[in-house]
Each structure stands twice: as C-alpha cells, then as structure tokens.
Amino acid sequence: MSLITPNQSLFSSSLKGLVIVLTGGAQGVGRSVVEQLHAAGAKVIFGDVNDTPATKLVSTLNSKATDSEERVHFVHCDTSNYANQLVLFQRAYNLYKRIDIVIANAAIVIHKDPFTVAHESDEAILSAPSLAEIDVNLKGLLYTTRLGLHYLRKNPTTTSPSGYKGDVVLVSSIAGFKESGGHTTYTASKHGVIGVMRGLALEETRMVTGIEQGWADRGLPSNEAADVANAILICATANRSIGLESEQKHEGAVLPFNGKIVYVAGGKSYEIEDRIQALEPEWLGRENSEILEKGQEFLHSGMTSWETSK
Ligand SMILES: NC(=O)c1ccc[n+]([C@@H]2O[C@H](COP(=O)([O-])OP(=O)(O)OC[C@H]3O[C@@H](n4cnc5c(N)ncnc54)[C@H](O)[C@@H]3O)[C@@H](O)[C@H]2O)c1
C-alpha cells in the first residue's frame, strides 16, 4: 500500500481545458468532483437522473464563470440505459469535439437484500427480485466504459506529453473487495467494478463518505465527499504527470497509473492493488502463483484468442 499525496498544482495544470464526462454528478461525491473539476478549469458534461439538483449545480457553477464560457453541462441520463448514455457522450463530443477523461460514478444502494429470510416467502419467491444495483452500478458502468473508450480512442496520441489518449476512472467501494452485510447485490455489483478494471487494466477508485454515526462513535476515520473526489482526480491526472519533474507529480503514485485501486481512508488516498498483486504467492502459494504467472504470460502474449472464429 502506498500513500498518495495529491499535488494540487498538477490538478490545475493538467485539468484546465480538458473535457470530462461523468455519471451521477448531481449529488454526493459526483457533485464534489464536478465542483473540483470546474474549479480546475475543466469542461464537464455530467449525467444524472435527478434533474433538480443537477440543473441547480449547473447554474451555480456557470454563474461563477469569469471567462463567460459555460463549462458545466447536464444531460438527463439514466446510466443503466445505453441510449441515454450514448446521448450524454454525443452531447460532450458534439460540444467540444473531444473527450479526455471519463468518470463512472453513478450508483445506487437498495437496503433490501433479496437473500434475507425477511424478504422471502412462498409468495415473494414467485417474482424475480430487483437487480437494479447490477443494472446501474455494473451494467451502467460497463456502458460508460465502452462508450468512454470509444471516444478516448478518437483522440490523437499527440495530445499529451506521454502520448496516451485519456483516462477512465471507475468508482467502486469497500464492498468491491470486502463483505458488506445485507447488501449482497450491491456487493456483487461493486466486486464487478474491480473485475472491469482488472479486465481492462484500467484505474479504479473506491470510496467511503457519509458513513453512519456508529463509525464516528468508534473513532474510525471517515471521508468527506471532497476527499473521495480528490482521489478520483488523482486517478484522472496521475498519468498526465509522466515526463514531468518529480515535484509536479502526486507523491507516492507509481507510474504508469493503470490498473490501480485507490483506497480512501480518513481523507487520505492509498494505492493498494500493487501490494495485492505482489502478495499473491503468499495467499495462492508460491508454486501455484508461478504456474499462474506463466499461464497469464501465455494468455496475454497475443498468440492466443478466446474468439473461436480466430
Ligand atoms: N457514500 C458512501 O459511503 C460510498 C461508499 C462506497 C462507495 N461509494 C460510491 O461512490 C459513488 C458515489 O456515491 P455517493 O455517496 O456520492 O452517492 P449519492 O447517492 O450521494 O450520489 C449518487 C448520484 O448518482 C445519481 N444516480 C443514481 N442512480 C442513477 C442512474 N440510474 N443514472 C444516473 N445517475 C444516477 C444520483 O442521483 C446521485 O446524484 C458511488 O459509485 C457509490 O457506490 C459511496
């Protein structure tokens, strides 16, 4: 695990003028990300299903604009609906002819686990349970990732010093790697987010904010939405410091910052995926780990394909 100290000057120098698409920006962490991106000079197009706070946020931020350009835009978008997300991305692309960073943040929690005895009866079992958390948190995030990669790939490689085309940040949760009692479907959806990141070797962020009183009563460290937003910005900008002097980087961020997990605790950001991977021989066994590594090398060598048509 390595502590990452955000470099505020990297935020402002690297985000100014960039075009950022984000889901779930009306409230909570997403809203804080929109505010921080706006403060850094970025252009933000965000989707949400909650129109009232979203339009209020847009008018508040755009009224602050000193350069007369309205840099924050809202599109009504249910992230579980592909057509809605397509409109969100098309709006961003039509406005600015490029998209630099994509943040998949929208998610829901349903505090009614379909696996508990309390919600099970001979009558209830006749109907399919709601899997809305899978639809929004995982299916929606897969849509965001697919659309995001499509638009990022349109960018010429010359737009950044290191030649890469942009960033996708996926928001998971503690429930992405730990048990979360009574939230089986949510936990499955957030474990799925880690799977998407590992599948694509993208970068990922996990968050905690607004935890209940009991957390505070136990003296456990908690995070504000702004802390989590800060971690998202670390993920979105770390690779933009490749090639820069060390004082212009996020201290502690091992580059390239792909396929990482940022864990946020007590307002601080820690990268944890490198250590999880490094410890594999401990929990899988050295021999198993070595065999698996050779298998993975072969599978990723470009000589193999899961597509039966090849
Ligand atoms: N708050 C926490 O304690 C916590 C903990 C772990 C992970 N997270 C994750 O952080 C992210 C943000 O959480 P938050 O606490 O800000 O939540 P929040 O409920 O405050 O905000 C979520 C936003 O997403 C929007 N949204 C909900 N369903 C949507 C849909 N179908 N389409 C588009 N937008 C939709 C909501 O309107 C809202 O603006 C989520 O991915 C969440 O799982 C939060």
The ligand as an SDF file (V2000), in Angstrom:
LIG
                    3D

 44 48  0  0  0  0  0  0  0  0999 V2000
  -21.1790    7.3400    0.1450 N   0  0  0  0  0  0  0  0  0  0  0  0
  -20.5180    6.2520    0.5150 C   0  0  0  0  0  0  0  0  0  0  0  0
  -20.3810    5.9360    1.6880 O   0  0  0  0  0  0  0  0  0  0  0  0
  -19.9110    5.3860   -0.5360 C   0  0  0  0  0  0  0  0  0  0  0  0
  -19.1950    4.3020   -0.1020 C   0  0  0  0  0  0  0  0  0  0  0  0
  -18.6220    3.4840   -1.0450 C   0  0  0  0  0  0  0  0  0  0  0  0
  -18.7530    3.7500   -2.3840 C   0  0  0  0  0  0  0  0  0  0  0  0
  -19.4730    4.8170   -2.7800 N   0  0  0  0  0  0  0  0  0  0  0  0
  -19.6020    5.0230   -4.2210 C   0  0  0  0  0  0  0  0  0  0  0  0
  -19.3380    6.3720   -4.5690 O   0  0  0  0  0  0  0  0  0  0  0  0
  -20.1300    6.7440   -5.6860 C   0  0  0  0  0  0  0  0  0  0  0  0
  -20.9120    7.9850   -5.3510 C   0  0  0  0  0  0  0  0  0  0  0  0
  -21.6540    7.7160   -4.1860 O   0  0  0  0  0  0  0  0  0  0  0  0
  -22.3560    8.8560   -3.3590 P   0  0  0  0  0  0  0  0  0  0  0  0
  -22.1570    8.5450   -1.9470 O   0  0  0  0  0  0  0  0  0  0  0  0
  -21.9610   10.1950   -3.8580 O   0  0  0  0  0  0  0  0  0  0  0  0
  -23.8740    8.5500   -3.7200 O   0  0  0  0  0  0  0  0  0  0  0  0
  -25.1010    9.5640   -3.8620 P   0  0  0  0  0  0  0  0  0  0  0  0
  -26.3220    8.7230   -3.7540 O   0  0  0  0  0  0  0  0  0  0  0  0
  -24.9420   10.7150   -2.9380 O   0  0  0  0  0  0  0  0  0  0  0  0
  -24.9320   10.0970   -5.3550 O   0  0  0  0  0  0  0  0  0  0  0  0
  -25.1120    9.2440   -6.4460 C   0  0  0  0  0  0  0  0  0  0  0  0
  -25.5220   10.0780   -7.6340 C   0  0  0  0  0  0  0  0  0  0  0  0
  -25.8470    9.1680   -8.6880 O   0  0  0  0  0  0  0  0  0  0  0  0
  -27.1270    9.5190   -9.1950 C   0  0  0  0  0  0  0  0  0  0  0  0
  -27.7790    8.3520   -9.7400 N   0  0  0  0  0  0  0  0  0  0  0  0
  -28.4430    7.3600   -9.0920 C   0  0  0  0  0  0  0  0  0  0  0  0
  -28.9490    6.4730   -9.9680 N   0  0  0  0  0  0  0  0  0  0  0  0
  -28.5900    6.9180  -11.1880 C   0  0  0  0  0  0  0  0  0  0  0  0
  -28.8140    6.4330  -12.5100 C   0  0  0  0  0  0  0  0  0  0  0  0
  -29.5210    5.3160  -12.7340 N   0  0  0  0  0  0  0  0  0  0  0  0
  -28.3060    7.1330  -13.5380 N   0  0  0  0  0  0  0  0  0  0  0  0
  -27.5970    8.2610  -13.3230 C   0  0  0  0  0  0  0  0  0  0  0  0
  -27.3520    8.7740  -12.1140 N   0  0  0  0  0  0  0  0  0  0  0  0
  -27.8490    8.1000  -11.0650 C   0  0  0  0  0  0  0  0  0  0  0  0
  -27.8780   10.1100   -8.0180 C   0  0  0  0  0  0  0  0  0  0  0  0
  -28.9760   10.9000   -8.4320 O   0  0  0  0  0  0  0  0  0  0  0  0
  -26.7770   10.9160   -7.3600 C   0  0  0  0  0  0  0  0  0  0  0  0
  -26.6400   12.1930   -7.9200 O   0  0  0  0  0  0  0  0  0  0  0  0
  -21.0000    5.5250   -5.9920 C   0  0  0  0  0  0  0  0  0  0  0  0
  -20.4090    4.7640   -7.0160 O   0  0  0  0  0  0  0  0  0  0  0  0
  -21.0030    4.7540   -4.6870 C   0  0  0  0  0  0  0  0  0  0  0  0
  -21.2510    3.3660   -4.8550 O   0  0  0  0  0  0  0  0  0  0  0  0
  -20.0500    5.6600   -1.8930 C   0  0  0  0  0  0  0  0  0  0  0  0
  1  2  1  0
  2  3  2  0
  2  4  1  0
  4  5  1  0
  4 44  2  0
  5  6  2  0
  6  7  1  0
  7  8  2  0
  8  9  1  0
  8 44  1  0
  9 10  1  0
  9 42  1  0
 10 11  1  0
 11 12  1  0
 11 40  1  0
 12 13  1  0
 13 14  1  0
 14 15  2  0
 14 16  1  0
 14 17  1  0
 17 18  1  0
 18 19  2  0
 18 20  1  0
 18 21  1  0
 21 22  1  0
 22 23  1  0
 23 24  1  0
 23 38  1  0
 24 25  1  0
 25 26  1  0
 25 36  1  0
 26 27  1  0
 26 35  1  0
 27 28  2  0
 28 29  1  0
 29 30  1  0
 29 35  2  0
 30 31  1  0
 30 32  2  0
 32 33  1  0
 33 34  2  0
 34 35  1  0
 36 37  1  0
 36 38  1  0
 38 39  1  0
 40 41  1  0
 40 42  1  0
 42 43  1  0
M  CHG  2   8   1  16  -1
M  END
$$$$
